[in-house]
Amino acid sequence: MEYTILILLLPFLSFLTLGLGGKWMSHRTAGLIGTVVLGAVTVLSYTTAAIYFSSPRLADGTFETLMPYNFTWLPFTERLSIDMGILLDPISVMMLIVISTVSFMVHIYSFGYMKGEVGFQRYYAFLSLFTMSMLGLVVATNIFQMYLFWELVGVSSYLLIGFYYTKPAAIAASKKAFIVTRFADLGFLIGILIYGYFAGTYTFEPDTLMLAKGGAAMLPLALGLMFIGGAGKSAMFPLHIWLPDAMEGPTPVSALIHAATMVVAGVYLVARMFPLFIEFAPSTLHIVAYVGAFTAFFAASIACVQTDIKRVLAFSTISQIGFMMVALGVCFAADPHNGGLGYMAGMFHLFTHAMFKALLFLGAGCIIHAVHSNEMSAMGGLRKYMPITHITFLIACLAIAGIPPFSGFFSKDEILTACFQFSPAIGWIMTIIAGMTAFYMFRLYYGIFWGKENKELHEHHTPHESPLTMTFPLMFLALVTIVGGFIPFGEFVSSNGHAYEIHLDWSVAATSIVVAVVAIALATFIYAKEKQPVADALARRFRGLWTAAYHRFYVDEVYQYITHRIIFRCISTPIAWWDRHVVDGFFNFLAWSSNAGSDSIRTLQSGRVQQYALVFLLGVLALILILLL
């Protein structure tokens, strides 16, 4: 599979071509170059997946791990080095499918959505860079190579979020995303360095000799620090604050970064290090589950009251990433039949969520494109104006709500089954959160397509269906969402590499369906009509809670207070004063005293030999006098 190097090279060449020569290209040419290149990458990714998963399994029942490319980049010792290459195994091949599919749909969609935008060529260049970075991250042969592409993902996301660089909100959002993820990545880097020192390697298989010498005792710390990096990228509490603000970027960027690719990097990291977590740090893995569960509930609570449709979807993403983290964290063994089901469930949900959440974001883009607003108050009654968007959006809502036969039902049911196997309490908590998901998504659906139409706004600008370049990705992703649940995912990806036949636990499935249906019925009762007296009454009755949830429980304000009032005022300002007045003052004094001293003794260097002879004579006489005394 030597051709797999093209999966990374093609988008990189597209980035260079568009980045360096884009200003001399027309919008159509730049878009075609970026889209055709991603189409080729998608074909290569599907070809790789078909060849890999159709190849016979090894004698132990697992798929062979392939390295078509691998070379030593930085050798440190005989055993410790940083390599660069391509690693193909079940989860990396699966991620190639996810990233290339969503990115290709976003490229096509952007033809219509970004038409006429200033910086169109730059936009496609950044898309190519981001796609290359994500693809390089998932096929990394070692943890350090993963970190390099991890940082490239951060840089390219900064460029995409801040695409509208003339808008102060976009600038602030891009800086916020960059700074928050950088703090998290510091933990990731420290974890990598600890892992490399005590494991004796940067590969995903530690050196047994180093582990025997005591390195195994440090692996829980190293893996915990790595998870901090993953928590930053995947917007886990309390490092979630960057994601809702990142909605200031173009909507296709939101679909690409915040639905299917960048935000699942943390999930992929935990999945990649899963064998190490299970063997050396199971308690750390359970902490991942608890953080994920709290994040899922926290984000779902906020999503229930938001009025900006992109922010609802942003908090929905945070909540669903929490589901994936919980699925991985509740594993307590590598056997999918006995404690390892969550691994397959989490990866399955990553796959299905990428498709229907990208569909939701792209559908939101069509809606925003039609009404020129993100607020639900500008919408309502759009089903008669946008039939394709309406049907596809409804399919995605049913999928994320966990209604059969849509894909989200199958993956979420496996997560809930894994949670109940780990702890009934965790199982019921996640079931309730799944019900909350169904509620706020259908609140969003009814607020957009039903409810009260803003006729005053629509008189000035009648909503209309988007062009084919924007609706085709919706229809394709809707089709994948409908049939995706029937993919025998366990046959390809499982915790121990063996084929696993997915079978529904109907007690869990029936419970989740009932909870979802009740939540949808409740949302229908409250939000489907033009007037919403029940919602208004609840908002008045629980005004404090509603206000707190609307303002994201003031977490951003807490960060603002800590950084500006405590760190900046109480720590940074005194340090700056000390640096400016004491340190700089001391060195300024040295400079002044040197100048003053040189001025005072400058006359001694007059160039007159007679003066030098006199000074020499007086010095000799003084020395003699001192010796005599």
Secondary structure as GFF3:
##gff-version 3
##sequence-region A 1 629
A	DSSP	three_ten_helix	2	4	.	.	.	ID=ss1
A	DSSP	alpha_helix	5	21	.	.	.	ID=ss2
A	DSSP	three_ten_helix	22	24	.	.	.	ID=ss3
A	DSSP	alpha_helix	27	54	.	.	.	ID=ss4
A	DSSP	beta_strand	66	75	.	.	.	ID=ss5
A	DSSP	beta_strand	81	88	.	.	.	ID=ss6
A	DSSP	alpha_helix	90	113	.	.	.	ID=ss7
A	DSSP	alpha_helix	120	138	.	.	.	ID=ss8
A	DSSP	alpha_helix	143	161	.	.	.	ID=ss9
A	DSSP	alpha_helix	168	199	.	.	.	ID=ss10
A	DSSP	alpha_helix	208	212	.	.	.	ID=ss11
A	DSSP	three_ten_helix	215	218	.	.	.	ID=ss12
A	DSSP	alpha_helix	219	233	.	.	.	ID=ss13
A	DSSP	alpha_helix	242	245	.	.	.	ID=ss14
A	DSSP	three_ten_helix	246	248	.	.	.	ID=ss15
A	DSSP	alpha_helix	251	255	.	.	.	ID=ss16
A	DSSP	pi_helix	256	260	.	.	.	ID=ss17
A	DSSP	three_ten_helix	262	264	.	.	.	ID=ss18
A	DSSP	alpha_helix	265	272	.	.	.	ID=ss19
A	DSSP	alpha_helix	274	280	.	.	.	ID=ss20
A	DSSP	alpha_helix	282	303	.	.	.	ID=ss21
A	DSSP	alpha_helix	309	329	.	.	.	ID=ss22
A	DSSP	alpha_helix	341	371	.	.	.	ID=ss23
A	DSSP	three_ten_helix	376	378	.	.	.	ID=ss24
A	DSSP	three_ten_helix	382	384	.	.	.	ID=ss25
A	DSSP	alpha_helix	387	401	.	.	.	ID=ss26
A	DSSP	alpha_helix	407	422	.	.	.	ID=ss27
A	DSSP	alpha_helix	424	449	.	.	.	ID=ss28
A	DSSP	alpha_helix	455	460	.	.	.	ID=ss29
A	DSSP	alpha_helix	468	483	.	.	.	ID=ss30
A	DSSP	three_ten_helix	484	486	.	.	.	ID=ss31
A	DSSP	three_ten_helix	489	491	.	.	.	ID=ss32
A	DSSP	alpha_helix	506	527	.	.	.	ID=ss33
A	DSSP	alpha_helix	533	541	.	.	.	ID=ss34
A	DSSP	alpha_helix	543	550	.	.	.	ID=ss35
A	DSSP	three_ten_helix	552	554	.	.	.	ID=ss36
A	DSSP	alpha_helix	555	560	.	.	.	ID=ss37
A	DSSP	pi_helix	561	572	.	.	.	ID=ss38
A	DSSP	alpha_helix	573	577	.	.	.	ID=ss39
A	DSSP	pi_helix	578	583	.	.	.	ID=ss40
A	DSSP	alpha_helix	584	601	.	.	.	ID=ss41
A	DSSP	three_ten_helix	602	604	.	.	.	ID=ss42
A	DSSP	alpha_helix	609	628	.	.	.	ID=ss43
###
